[in-house]
C-alpha cells in the first residue's frame, strides 16, 4: 500500500517578529510619520501544524492601535498588514509557502475607546484577502480625540502539495499611518 505525499510530512507554521523587535508580551511600534499613533502586535505566534494540501486557520492574537493626538481634527489613520513568504531550511521550490497562500481577515473590533468611526478591513472570513500585497486591516475614518481599537485577526494558510515537512517561518507585519 502506498501513502499519498500529502500524508508524509507535517507542517508547523510560526509567525515571528524579528529578534531585535521581539518582546514577551508583544511589540509596540511608534512611527515617526504619525506622531501619537502606536500599534501593538503579538511578538510571536505558533499557528500550529497541518498536512500538505491542507489548510491551517488560526487567530494571531490582539492587535491594538492607540491614537493619542487629542483634538487634532480629523485624527484618522489606516492600519495595514502584509506577509513574507514562509520558508523552512534554505527555502526553494519545495521549502517555501508563498504569501499569496496566506489569507487574512481582521474581524470586528473587540475593544474600543474614544470617538470616531472605526472600520474593520475584513469583518468576516467571507472578506478574507491574500497577503501577497499590503492590505488594509483597520481604519479610523472620522472623529477627533484620543481613541483606541483592538481586533483579533485570523489567518488561513493553504499548504501547497509537494513541499517538505518542517517548521516554516514567516513574518506578518502590521503598521499604522
C-alpha positions in Angstrom: 0.0 0.0 0.0 1.3 3.5 -0.9 0.6 6.6 1.1 -0.1 9.8 -0.6 2.6 12.5 -0.4 0.1 14.7 1.4 0.3 12.4 4.4 4.1 12.2 4.6 5.1 15.4 6.3 3.5 17.6 8.9 4.0 21.3 8.5 4.4 23.6 11.5 3.9 27.3 10.8 5.3 30.0 13.0 4.9 33.7 12.7 7.7 35.6 14.4 8.8 39.1 15.0 12.4 39.9 14.1 14.6 39.0 17.1 15.6 42.6 17.7 12.0 43.7 17.9 10.6 40.7 19.9 9.2 41.2 23.4 7.5 38.7 25.7 4.1 40.4 25.6 4.1 42.0 22.2 5.8 44.8 20.4 4.8 48.4 20.2 5.9 50.4 17.2 5.8 54.2 17.1 6.0 55.6 13.6 7.8 58.9 13.2 5.5 59.9 10.3 2.4 59.8 12.6 3.5 61.0 16.0 1.0 59.9 18.6 -0.3 56.8 16.8 1.1 53.5 18.1 0.4 49.9 17.1 0.9 46.8 19.4 1.1 43.3 18.0 1.9 39.9 19.3 5.6 39.2 19.2 5.4 35.6 18.1 2.6 33.2 17.3 2.6 29.4 16.6 0.0 28.8 14.0 0.0 25.0 14.5 0.6 22.2 12.1 -1.1 20.7 9.1 -0.5 18.4 6.1 0.5 19.2 2.6 -2.6 20.1 0.5 -4.5 21.1 3.7 -5.1 24.4 5.5 -4.3 25.9 8.8 -6.6 28.6 10.3 -5.7 30.4 13.5 -6.1 33.7 15.2 -2.9 35.9 15.5 -3.7 37.5 18.9 -4.8 41.0 19.7 -3.6 43.9 17.5 -4.2 47.3 19.1 -3.9 50.9 17.7 -3.8 53.8 20.1 -4.2 57.4 18.9 -3.2 59.9 21.5 -3.1 63.0 19.2 -6.1 64.5 21.2 -8.0 67.2 19.4 -6.2 67.0 16.0 -9.2 67.2 13.7 -9.6 64.8 12.0 -7.2 62.3 13.5 -7.7 59.5 11.0 -5.4 56.6 10.4 -5.1 53.4 8.4 -3.6 50.1 9.7 -2.1 47.8 7.1 -1.0 44.2 7.0 1.4 42.3 4.8 3.3 39.0 4.9 6.6 37.5 3.8 6.8 34.1 2.3 7.1 31.2 4.8 10.2 29.0 4.5 11.9 26.1 6.1 15.5 25.2 5.7 17.2 27.1 2.9 13.9 27.8 1.1 13.5 27.0 -2.5 10.7 25.4 -4.5 9.8 22.6 -2.1 10.6 24.6 1.1 8.5 27.8 0.6 4.9 28.7 1.1 4.2 31.8 -1.0 2.4 34.8 0.7 -0.4 34.6 -1.8 -1.4 31.4 0.0 -1.8 33.3 3.3 -5.3 34.8 3.7 -6.2 37.4 6.4 -9.3 38.9 7.9 -9.3 41.4 10.7 -12.7 40.6 12.2 -14.6 43.2 14.1 -13.3 45.5 16.9 -13.1 43.5 20.2 -12.5 46.7 22.2 -12.5 50.4 21.5 -12.5 53.7 23.4 -12.9 57.3 22.3 -14.9 58.7 19.4 -14.7 58.4 15.7 -15.7 55.9 13.1 -13.7 52.6 13.2 -13.9 50.3 10.2 -12.6 46.8 10.0 -10.8 45.9 6.8 -12.4 42.4 6.6 -15.2 41.9 9.2 -15.7 38.1 8.4 -13.9 35.2 6.7 -16.0 35.9 3.6 -14.0 39.1 3.0 -10.6 37.4 3.6 -7.7 38.8 1.5 -4.4 37.3 0.5 -1.3 38.9 1.8 0.8 38.9 -1.4 0.5 42.7 -1.2 -0.1 45.1 1.7 -3.8 45.2 2.7 -5.9 47.4 4.9 -6.5 45.8 8.2 -8.5 48.5 10.1 -9.2 52.2 9.6 -10.4 55.2 11.5 -12.3 57.4 9.1 -13.7 60.3 11.1 -13.6 61.9 14.5 -11.1 63.5 16.8 -9.9 63.0 20.4 -7.8 60.2 21.9 -9.0 56.7 20.8 -8.1 53.0 20.8 -9.2 50.0 18.9 -8.3 46.3 19.2 -9.0 43.4 17.0 -8.1 39.7 16.8 -7.2 38.9 13.2 -7.4 35.4 11.7 -5.0 33.9 9.1 -5.6 30.9 6.9 -2.6 29.3 5.2 -3.2 26.9 2.2 -0.3 24.5 2.4 0.8 23.5 -1.1 1.3 19.9 -2.1 4.8 18.8 -2.9 6.5 20.8 -0.1 8.7 19.1 2.5 7.6 18.7 6.2 9.3 21.1 8.6 8.9 24.2 10.6 8.1 27.1 8.3 8.8 30.7 9.5 7.5 33.9 8.1 6.5 37.4 9.2 3.1 39.1 9.2 3.6 42.8 9.6 1.0 45.3 10.9 1.7 49.0 10.6 -0.3 52.2 11.0 -0.1 55.7 9.5 
